[in-house]
Amino acid sequence: MTALPALRVRVAVKGLKKLGFEKVRQKGSHAIFHHWDKAR
């Protein structure tokens, strides 16, 4: 199995936002994202 390429956090967050995810909270370095069409 090949290793995944390293990503910068800002690039990963930008990609998640493009996919419809929204950061709802963060504690330290751990961020929690929810998708807009899921019931939460």
Secondary structure as UniProt FT lines:
FT   HELIX           9..18
FT   TURN            19..20
FT   STRAND          21..27
FT   TURN            28..29
FT   STRAND          30..35
FT   TURN            36..37
//
